[in-house]
Amino acid sequence: MYSHGSESLMKQAREIQEPELQKFYSRLVKLLQGKELGHETVDSLQRLHLILSATKYTRTLPSELRTRLLSLLSSPVEQLQVLSSAVLREMSPLSGEELNYIQENVGHLNSHTAALLLSKAGTRADLSSVCVQLLRGLDNRPSEAPAHSLMHTLPVLNTILTHSPECLTEDHITLLSKRLVDWLCYASTVQGGGASSGRFFTGPRSRQPVPIAELDGSSVSGNFFTVLCVGQGFTEDQWMNVYSFSMLHHWLLTYHSVSIGNSTVETANRSQLSLSHSFSNDDRSEVDGSLVSMVSATSSSSRLLPPKERLREKAFQYCQRIIEQSDRKAQKKTDTDLQKACLVEAVCILDCVCVEDASLVFRTFPSIKGLFGRLSPDLSFARVLLPIAQFYLNHGEMAAVDCESVWKLVFGQFPAELFNDPFLAHELLRFLRLNLEKFQLGVPQYTHFFPNLLKFLAWDSPAVVDDFVDLLPSLVTPVTAVELLHTLLDLPCLSATLILQLRSTCLPISEQGGRGLLSLDAFRNPSFRGLFLFMLRGEAGSGDTIDRLSTLHDLLAEAADWPRVVHCAQTVPVLLHIYFSTVVMVADEKLLAHLILVMLERSSILLKIPTYVKEIHRVFSCHLLRMCKLWPSLVVDQSHELVEFAGISGNVYSKEELYTHVVWVLGEYLSVSCDSRCSVRLITSCFETLEAVLFEITSSGTPDGTVCPAPRVITTLMSALAKLASRSHDLIPRVSLFLSKLRTVTRSGSVAWCSDEEDLVAIVTRGEELWSLLKAPGVAQSVLTPSHHITTPQWHRDTNVAMPLQLRALTSLTHPQ
């Protein structure tokens, strides 16, 4: 894990003796007392950090050395700030005096001091104390608090409020809200850093204030400064404007949970506000020097509002200005990325303030609607359009606006054209999960576009499978159930088709006689175009599946080992379990009967990935059993198809798992006790079919290229025949004859249909047990087809038997009172 040299240094640091360590401390103190701290000081601090971090034991430093290290936190050299902060974090907890020293010098705060403060705040009381000191620093006059320390104060406050919002009091909220309003509204509108006016003769006296500019290079059209204004340099109040905007959304969310006394008061809107908060954590693009700030001009009426309401009003004005500025064409790509990031933040803030104050919805919607109309044709703004969709979802009903175009874009174009964008996939699926209940209740287009949404899963299954575990139950409805099952089974085909779609746009058409992908040529072939277009459909309702599905599987045969397709195939069984667990709760008996037919049919029509086919058969078997147990009458309803499936001897070898369960279901539930429609004729028909298959596989060798049938298949067939015979006694002689012949044949030695001697013994033993039972038909029916009260006994509740009395007696003996 470590290089040999690193291990040697760490070993030396651990084994250093106390006398040598004290000498090292003294030498370091002398170095720190010097006027100039050079390379030797830096090397010594690095060595001290290694000594402290290399051992699990906490070392105690001399008080003078600790004091010197504390003073380095405010050093103008950042390397010394980093090293002193790192060393102090490795030490035992700071004393009260040391913590007070740092807090009292909050005016010299930097990010490294802030990290140290947070790491040493062991309790909520410590965090609260830090929070009070920081807020006190914000309350100072500009001349008393250096702006560079204020720029570090806001991020630290943001961190504290994230982890411990109860540190706030109403006074703190009022103070910080006022300061945020000041920074947002009153930043200067001229460039900082001594920007030149551009004239030839310039000097200290001739330099004129240069106004800030818009991202397109024009002069600022508004009378206040925003984060989307650019300049050669920025003043300190402009930097505070930028910092204030960056934490504004989080602050609006936070002050709804405030500690008053010892109780936490949370507003009813908190859960709704947190939905839009998910969009504010987007990656921010790096900005080359094109940074921005802004001020909002305050009206005389807004000055009379309480601090919270005034901040809300100013946030509204600020975000409206951001939306207005975003219409300008940026001159740099980094500025374009900045526009997108600021638009996301602005829309989230507007959503937040509208949730708090519904009267703002009608003032906000015109700009949001205009923004959507301007950005929706350009899919490069997809990540900006998601917060807009959130705004429509939260407030569209109140404003009585038509959201149809929004959902067609979000559910239609985004997945269809941007399925390979991992960031959009994550954000869109998170958006769906956070608003799932709203979509199910008020957005019918959500389930209608499930073929499109599944493209994210088909393209990058490992990354999004967790999202679909949560989303899939909401997509299962009586209307979509059948088509959704087909789509899930064909998900590997969709994955391969998406790959071909992308490749067809970037790879040349292969020349005649050239070597290329056959599937890609098929994708470009007009005669097969319909098959691939069905796979790429965006909406449900065009048909559950297609007739030439086997042809499509043949065309995609070479895709069976593509990594993306294999990963997709591995997720399908997991999703099918979720699908069937959901569908049994929403479907009626007629729909479940249809799903059984789909399972029997699709068991033969799957993309040929060996492990995939086996896993699908295993899932089908599990849930066929579950459905028939919940609704035994399904077996009679679908008896023709089930018996037909069981009568194909090839299924014994190719679909062992599913075949075994189909036979078991027929033997278990084809009974008058389960469904009064079950006739002797139906039982006899099923018996003859199973008898023919059992005779065929036990009277001849296995087909070429296959292995011997599993012993479980044979014993299940024997048991099913015995169960059916116990319900129609005329069939008992036929079963008994077969079982006696089976015993006679196996006595002669090995047989072609069973290669393992132990398995053969188990089969014969099972046959003898069934034969013995069938000698007494009444007993056989009681054992092989027990009544309901036998299979689900509740004797401990029956007062007419002695069991409750015995249980009460045992309880009184084992639990003396």
N, C-alpha and C positions, 0 to 999 in steps of 0.2 A: 504494500500500500504506500509506504514511504520509501524514498531512495535511501541507500546505505548512509550517505552523508547526513541526511535529515535525521535518521534514527540515531546516529552518533551524537548529534547536537542535542537531541531530546534526552538521551541517556545522560549526557554531561549535566544538563539543566536539572534533572531529577536528583542526581547524586552529589550536587554541590554541597559542601559542608557549611555549617553555620558560621564559623570564623571567617571563611572566605567570603560568605554572603554579606556579612557585616562590613567587611572592607570594601566590597563592591558598592554597597549602599552609601558609604561615606564618600567614596570617589565620585559617585553620581551626584551627590548633594553639592560637592564643590564645583562640578561642571555646571550645574544649574544655577549656581550663584554668579557665574561669569556674565559679563555684559553681552558677549556674542556666543550663541549656541550653535556650534558647527557640527561637522560630520561625526566627531567623536561622541557628542551628546546624543545624536540620533542613533548611532550604533549601540550605545549603552542602554538607551530606552528600549530598543528592539530586543536586546539581550534580557533586560528586566521582564519584558512581556513574555518572552519564551520561558524564563524561569518560573513565572507565576502560573502560566497556562499549562506547563508540561506535567504538573503534578495535580492529583485530585485533592490534595490538602490545601487549605487556605493559609497563605502566609501573611504575617503582619509586618507592615513597613514602618520604619521610624516616623514619628510625627512630623519632623522637619521635612523629610522627603515627601510625605503626603501633601504637606502645605505647598511645596514647590510644584508638585504635579498639578495641584488644583489651580495654581496661578498660570500654568501653561495652557489651560483651557481657553484663555483669552489671548493667547499669543497670536501675533499677526501671521505666523508661519503655519499653514494648515497641516503640514506633516507633523509638527509638534502637537497640534490639537488632537490629531488622530491617535498618536502614540500615547499621549497622557490619558486620553479618554479610554483607550483600550486597556491600559495598565490599571486604572482605577476600577474598571468593571471587573477585573480578575481578583480584586482585593475583597476582603471581608466587608460587610455593609458599612457605608460611610457613617460617621458619627453625626449626631444632631447638629453640632457646630459646623461640620463640613457641609452638610446639606443646606444649612442656613446661609453659609458663605456663598454657595452657588446660587441659591434663590435670591439672595439680596443683590447679587451682581447679575440679575437677569437682563439688565441693560446690555451686557456683553454676550448675550446668548448666541450660540451658533449650533449647527446641527449635531456636532459631536457632544457638546455639553448637554443638549436636549436628550440624546440617546443615553447618556450617563444618568441623567435625572430619572428617566423612565425606567431604566434597568434597576435602579436602586430604590424605586418606590415600591416597597414590599406590601403595603396595605392600601386600602381605599382612603384611609386618612392621609397617608403620604401623598397619594395622587391628588386628593382634594387640596392639600396644602400647596402643591406645585401649581395646581390650576388657579388658586387664589393669587399666588405671586405673579403668574403670567398675566392674569387679567388686570392686576394692579399695574403692571408694566404698560398694558394697553391704555390704561386710563391716564397715563402721564401726558404732559404736553409734548408736542413734537420735538421741542428743543431738549427735553429731558430724556427722551427715549430714542436712541439711534435707530434710524429706519432699517438698517441691516439686521438689527436684533429683532425688530418687529416682523421682518420677513421670515425669521426662523421661529418666531413665537406662534404664528398661525398654524403651521404644520404640526407643531407639538400639541397645541390645543386640540387640533383635529384628531390627533391620535388618542389623546386622553378621552375625548368625548366619544370616540368609537368604542373604547373598552369600558368606560365608566361614566355614562351620561348623568348618573345620579350625583356626580360632583357639582353639577350646576344648581344654582338657586335662581329665583326670579330676578334678583338684582344682577346676577351674572348675565342672564339672558338679555336683560335690558341694556346693560353696558355693551356687550359684544354686538348686539343688534344695532345700537347707535353707531359704533365704530365702523361696522361693515357698511352702513349707509353712507358715512362720511367718505370712506375709501372708494366706494362705488361712484359717488356723486361728484366729489370735489377734486379729483385728480387733475393736474394741469394739462393744458392742451398744446404745450410747446415741447419740443424735443429736449432731452436732457443730455448730459455729457459734453456740453460746450459745442453743440453742432454748429457748423459754419453756415452762413447765409449763402455761400457759393460765390462771393465776389472775389476779385483778384487780390485787392489789398485788404487783408483781414488781419486782425490783431486782437488783443484783449479788449481794446476799447471799441473796435469796429464790429465785433461779433454781435449779431442781432438774434433775438429768439426766433427759431425756425419752427413753424407749426408742424404738428404731426400730420401724417397723410393716411389715405385709405390704401388697401392692399393693391388697388389698381394704379396707384401712383398719384391719384388726384388728391386735392386738399379735402380735409374733413368737411363733410356736408352738414353734420350735426354740430351742436354746441357743447357736446361732452365727449369724453374719451372712453374708448372701449378696448377690450382685449383684441379686437380686430383692427387696431390702428398701428401704423408702423412708423419707425423713425430711426435715425442713426444712433440714438442713445435714449435712455429713459430716466426720468426723474424717480426719486424714491417713492413719491406718492403714487406714481404710475405703476411701479412694481407692486405696491400694496393693493392697487386696484386689481391687478392680475391675480395676486394671491387670494384676494377676497372672492373673486368670481370662481376660482377653482374650488373653494370650500363652501360656497353659498348653498349648493344643493344639499350637501351633507348637513349643514347647519340647520336648514329649514326642516329637515327630517328629525334632527336631534332634539330641538327644543320642544318637541311634543312629548318628550319623556323627561321629566324634571323631578329632582328630589326636593320636596317641600316638607320640612320637618323630617320624618323618617319614612314617609310614604311616597311611593312613586305614582305620579299622576300621568296616565297615558291617554291621549285623545283617541276617539273612536276611529279617526281617519288614519291612524298609524300604519295599519296593515295595508291599506290601499296605497299609501304613499310609498311604501317600501317596494312596490312593484316597479315603479318608474325608476327607483334607485339603482336597479340592476343595469340600466343603460349608462349610468354615469361612471362606471368603472372601465370604460373602454380604453384601449391603448391610445395614448396621445402621441401624435407625430412629433418628431424632433424638429425644432425650429431653429433655423440657421442664424438668427440675428434679426429675423422679422418677428419680433414680439409685439405685444399689443396691450393697450389699456383703454379705459373709458370712464367717462363721468356721466351721470344722469342728472339733468337739470331738474331741480325740485320745485314744484309749484308751492305757492303759499298755503294752499289747502292741505297738501300732504304733510306739511310741517306740524299741523295740529293733531295728526294721528298718533296713537300710541306707538312705541318703538317697534313692536312686532308687525303691526299693520303697515307702518311706514316702510319697514324693510321689505315687506311683501310687495308694496306698491313700487318701490324702487327696483326690486328684482324684476318685476313685470316690465317696467320701462327699459331696463338694461337689456333684457332678452329680446324685446321688440326691436331694439336698435341693432342687436346682433343679427337678427333675421334680415333686417333691412340691408346691413353691410354685406351679408353673405351673397347678395345678388351681384356684387362686383367681381369681375374676373381678376383673380390673383395673378401676379407676374411670376411667382415662383411655385414650384410643386409643393415645397414645404408649407407655403402659405395656403395652398389649396387644402392640404391635409389639416392645417390649423382651422380653416373654415369649417370643415366637416366635424372636427372634434368639438368646436365651440357651438355648432348647431345642435349636436347631440345634447350637450350640457344645457343649452338654452331651452330646448324643448322639454327636457326633463324638469327643469326649474319651473317652467310655465305650467306643466302638468301638476307639479307639486303645489303651486300657489292656487291653482284652480280647484284642487281638491280641498284646500283649506278655506277658500272663499269662492263659493259657487257663482257669485256675481261677476267674477272676472272671466267666466267661460265665454260669455257673449262678446266681450271685448277682445278675447284672444283668438277665437275661432277664425275670423277673417284672415288674420296673418298666417295661421297654421294651414288653413285651406289653400291660401295662395302659395305657401311654401311647398305643400304637397303637389300642387299642380305644376310648379316650376321644376321640382326635382324628380318626379315620378318617371318621366321619359328617360332619365339617365340612371342606369342601374349601378353606376359607380357610387351613387349616393345611397345604396341599399341600407347601409348601417345607420344612416341618418333617418331614413324613412321608417325604421322600426320604432323609435320613440314617437314619431308622428302617429303611427298606427296605435301605439299605446294611448296617446292622447284621444284619438277617435274612440277607442274602446271605452275609456273612462268617462268621456263627456259627450259622445256623439248623440246619445239618446236625449240628454238634457237640451242640447242645441238643436235637436230634430234635424240632423243632417243625414244624408244618404252615405253609408259607408261601403257600399257595394264595390266601388272602384278600388278602395283601400284593400279589401280582402282579396280581390282578384289579383292585385299586385303582390301582396304578401304570400298568399297561398298558391298563386298561379305562376307568375313570372320568376319570382325569387328562386324557388326550388328547381324550376325547369331550366333556367339559364345559369344559375349560380350554385348548383349542387356541389361543385368542387371547390367552393370557397370555405375553408374550415372556420374562419372567424364568423362569417355570416351564419353558417350552420349552427355553431354554438349559440350565438345570440338569438337567432330565430327560435330554436328549440327551447331555450331558456324562457323566452317571451311566451311561448305556448304553455310551458309548464306552470309559470307563475300566474297565468290568467285562465287556467284550464276550465274552471267552473263557469266563468263568464262566456267562454267560447261555446261550451256545451249548452248553455241556456239561451244565449242570444245571437249566436253566429252560425246559422245552418251551413254556411259554405265550408266551415271547418272540416266536417266529416266528408263533404263532397269532394274535397281535394286530397284525400288520403293517398292516391297513387303518386301525386307529386311530392308529398311530404316524405314518402318512403324512399325517394331518390337520395336523400341525405344518408339514410341508413345503408342503401345499396352501395353508395360510393365509399363511405368511410365507416364501416360497421363498428370497429373497436372504439372509435372516438365518441360515437353518439348512441351506442346501445343502451347506456344507462338512461338517457333521455327518453328513448322509446319504451323502455320498461314502464315508465310513468305515463307516457302518452297513449300507448296502444289500447288500454281499456276504454278510453274515451272515444276511440275510433270504431269500436265494435257496437253496432246497432242492428236491429232486425233488418234494416234496409241494406246495410253494407256488409253484413256478416259473410255471405257466400263469396262475393267478389274479393273481400279482404283476405279470406282464406286462400283463394287461388293466387292472389298477389304475393302473399307471404311465401307460398311454396315456390313461386317463380322469382323470388328475390335474387338468387344467384344469376338468373338469366337477365334481370334488369341491370345488375352490376356489370355483366359482360357487355350488354348493349350500350350502357353509358360510356364504357371504355372505347367501344367501337365508334360511338358518336364523336368523341373527342379526336380519336385517331383519324377518322375520315376527313377531318378538316385540316390536318397537318401533314398527313402522309400522302405521297403521290399514288395515283392509280397504278397498280402493278402491271408491267408489260406482259404480253403473251409469252408464256414459257418462263417468265421470271418467277422468283420465289417470294411469296408473300403470304399474308394471313388469309386463309380460305374464308374465315368468318367475316373479315373485312370486305372481301369481294362480295359475299352474300349480302352484307349490309348495304352495299352500293347497288345491288342488283334490283331493278324495279319489280321483278316478280316476287321477291321476298320482302319488299318494302312494307307491306301491310302488317306482317308479323312483328317487325321491329317497331313500327309506329304504335302498335297496340301496347307493346312493352313501355313505350315512352309517353303514353297518354297522361294527360294532366288531371283529368277529372274522372270520377266514378260514373257508372251508368251506361257506358257504351257496351256492356256485356260482361258476364262473369269471367269468361275465358275465351279462347279461340279454338277452332276445330283442328288446326294444323300445329298443335303444340309439340307433337313428337318431331315434326319437321324442324321446328325452331331448335329443339334440343340437339338434333343431329347437326345443324348448322353451327351451333355453339359448342360442339364437343371438344374442340381444342382449347376452349376457355376454362375447362374443368380444373386445370392446375395453375391458373393465374392467381397470384397471391391475393389480389383484391376480391376475387370471386370466392376463393377458399375461405377467407375471413368472413365474408358475407354469409356463406353457407353455414359456418359455425354458429352464427347468432340465431338462425332461423328456429332451431328446436326450442331455444329459450323463449322466443317470442310466441311460438305456437302453444306452449304451456300456458302462457298468460292469456292468449286468445281464447283457448278452450275453457279456461277457468272463468273467463268473463262471459262467454257466449251462453253458457248453461244458466246464467242468471238473467239474461235479457231475452232469450229466444223461447218461443213456444215449441210444442212437440212437433208440429209440422216442419218448422225450420230445422230442428235437430235431426229429423228423419232425412231431410235433404242433405245436411252436412255429413251424415253417415254415407250416403251415396257418393258424395264428393271424395271422402276419404278412401273408399274402396276403388273409385275410378283413378284418383291421382296417385295411388300407391304404385301404379305401373308407369305413370307419366311424370318423371322427375329427371332433372339434369343429372347425368351419370357421373356423380361424384360418390365413390363407394361408401365412405363413412357418412356422407350426407343422407343417402338413401336409407341406410340402416337406422340412423337417428330419427328420421321422419317416421319410419315404420314403428319405431319404439314409442314415439309420441302418440301416433294414431292408436296404437294398442292400448296405451294407458287411458286415453280419454274415451275411446269406444267403450271400454269397460265401465268407466264412470258414468257415461250417459245412459247406458243400458241399466245400470244399477239404480239410477234416479228415476228413469222412465222405462220399466221392463216392457211396456207395450210397444216400444220402438222395434223390438225384435220381431214381433208379429207383423207390424206395419211394413218392415223392410225384409221380411223373411225370404222373399223371392231372390233379392239381390244378395243377401247374406249366404243363402244356400248355393246360389250360383258361384259366388266367390269360393266357398268351401269345396265345391265340386271340381275345381281345377287343380289337378295334382301337381302341376308345375309350381303353384304357389307354396307348396310344402318346402320347396328348395330355395325359391327366390324371395319369399316373404315370410320366413319362418315365424318371426315375432307376431306379425299381424294375423297370419293364418291361425296360429295357436289360439289367439284371443277370440277370433271370430267363431271358431269351433266351440270354445268354452262358453261363449255367450249363447250360442244356439242350444247347447246341451243344458244350460242353466235356466234360461228364461223362456224357452219354447214349452210352455206349460199352461194348463187351464188355470192354475192358481195365480199366475202372473197376468193372464189376459184371457177372458172368457171366449174370445174369438178363436183361440187355438184349438183346431179340430184334430181328430185322429188322422185324417187324410194328410194334414200338414206335417204332423209328427212323422208319419210313415214316409212321406216324400223326403224330408230331411234325413231320416235314418238311412234310407236307401242311397242317398248321395254320399253321405259320410262313410257308409259301409263300402261303397265301391272304391273310394279313395284309399281307405285303409287296406283293403284287399290288394289294390294295385301296388302300393308301396311296400307291402310285406311279402309279395309273391314274386317280385322280380328285383333285379339289381338296380342300382342308381343310374340315372341318365349320364351320358358322357359329360365330363366337365363339372360335375357336381359331387358333393360329398354325401354321405349317408344322412338320411333325415334325422333330426334331433330326437332323442328319446322322449323329450317332453311333448313333441307333436304326436307321437304314436300313443303315448299314455293319455293324452287329452282326447284324441279320437276315440280310444277305447272307453273312456269315462263318459263321453258324450253319448255314445251308442248305448251304454248301460243305462244312463239316465232316461233317454228317450224310450227304451224298452220297458223301463219300470212304470212308465205312464201309459204304455200300450202293450199289454201282456202278450199279445200275439207275436210280438217281435222278440220276446225273450229267447225262444229256441234258436233263432238265427244268431244272436249274440253268443249264446252258450256254445254253439257249434264252432263259431270262429275262434273263441277263446280256447276251446279244447284242441283245435287244430294247431293253434299257435304254440301250445305247450308241447304237443307231439313233435312239431317241426324243430323246435329249439333243443329237444333232447338229442337230436341226431348230430349236434355240433354247431359250428359257426354258421351264420346266415349272411347273405349278401347285403341285406339292408341295415345291418348293425355290425360295426367293426370292433366295438369295445365289449369285452365279456361282462364287465360289471354293469354296463348299461343294459345289456340283454337280460341279465338276471333281474334287474329292477323292473323291466318291462314285463317279464314273465310273472314276477311276484304280484305286480299290479293286476295282471290278467286273472290270476288265481283268486285274488281278493274279490274282484267283480263277479267272477263265476260263482263263488260261494254265496255272495249276496243274492244273486239272481235265482238261486235255488229256492229262496223263500221270497216270492214277489212282494208280499206285504211289507216285509222287513226292508227289502231293497228300496221300495218307494219311500219309506220313512227315513232311510239313511241317505239315499241319493237325492231325494227331493223333499227335504224337511219343510214343515210348515213354518210360517213367519214367526210364530211365538217361540219356536225352537231355536231359530237362527238369531233372534234378537230377544233373548230372555230378560225378564224383569222380575224374577222370583223374589228378589229382596223387597219388592213393593207389594207382592201379592199376600193379602192378609189371610187367604184361605189355605196357605201351606205353612209348614213349620219353619221355613227359612228365616223369615223376619224375627221370630222368637229366638232362634239360635243366634242370629247376628246380635240381637240386643243383649243376650246373655254373655256372649263373648266380649262385647264392648264393655259391659259392666265389670267383667273380670280383669280385662287388660287396662282399663282406665278407671281405677278406683277414685271415688270422689272424696 
